[in-house]
Amino acid sequence: MGRFLSTGRRAAMMLLACGLALGAAACSDDDDGNDDGGVGPEGSPNLPSFERVQFVLDSVQSLPDVASGDANGGFGLDMWATVVDRSGIVRVVAFSGPSEGAQWPASRVISAQKANTANSLSLDGLALSTANLYSAVQPGGSLFGLQESNPVNTDAAYGGNADDYGTPEDHMLGKRIGGVNVFGGGLALYDATGAVIGAIGVSGDSSCADHVIAWRVRHALGLDFVPGGVDPASHTDNIVFDLDDPTPSGWGHPSCPPVPDAVVAIGEALPITDPVSALPAS
């Protein structure tokens, strides 16, 4: 997707909660002790706004493809997306589709888990996507039990008014959500210096489509200056489909329905169709 399609279905552009009187309470919930009402460490202002994430998510989710029926390799379902900053604080929660409830309700918190996982397990020199973790956490794998290691903050996840979920007043905003997720859809966000500044998590379709959509959203946001990753083919944090290889990498992820061969082709082509941004020459 070398050129980003700007065909979002909604024009619901709302001001950020901290700019509204109703948002004061949400700002006061920031748990990092900043006196200025800001969230997270220095560098967090480089993260995308709610409006930008919502628009890009809506546009990527609705990409048409006559040949396959869904350019993202999934079922064409609506999605949730969460952005966390480098300290793990939720900065944005958004969804695609006409209204809340057009997506799987469970995917709101799953998207937050994915963002937390990709952020907490990526470094300036090495990006790990949630898709890269699938094999290692299976019984007998080198990271078995990882998914139990950082429980979700349930008060942050499920508190507040459900009508506010996916808006600039979502109860998760300004709080550390925690959680570890080990299938596709979570990617670290890297600025133009190659520094990881947070992560995005996407959920609502097959786990393979979640990864593809997250990859394309990150690409459209211009936060994909990925310094390196464990994918043997691209040396990025792309999904790896090598579970059937004689010598798998150890970072593999299974394919997904509805058309597994097409899903693999779409996923493996991402570094070509939607290449990560090149770091400036040092």
HELIX and SHEET records of a PDB file:
HELIX    1   1 ALA A   17  GLY A   19  5                                   3    
HELIX    2   2 ALA A   21  GLY A   23  5                                   3    
HELIX    3   3 ALA A   24  SER A   28  1                                   5    
HELIX    4   4 SER A   44  ASN A   46  5                                   3    
HELIX    5   5 PHE A   50  GLN A   61  1                                  12    
HELIX    6   6 SER A  107  SER A  120  1                                  14    
HELIX    7   7 THR A  130  LEU A  133  5                                   4    
HELIX    8   8 SER A  135  VAL A  137  5                                   3    
HELIX    9   9 LEU A  146  GLU A  148  5                                   3    
HELIX   10  10 THR A  154  TYR A  158  1                                   5    
HELIX   11  11 ALA A  162  ASP A  164  5                                   3    
HELIX   12  12 SER A  207  LEU A  221  1                                  15    
HELIX   13  13 PRO A  260  GLU A  268  1                                   9    
HELIX   14  14 LEU A  270  THR A  273  1                                   4    
SHEET    1   A 4 VAL A  90  PHE A  95  0                                        
SHEET    2   A 4 TRP A  80  ASP A  85 -1                                        
SHEET    3   A 4 VAL A 196  SER A 203 -1                                        
SHEET    4   A 4 GLY A 186  TYR A 190 -1                                        
END                                                                             
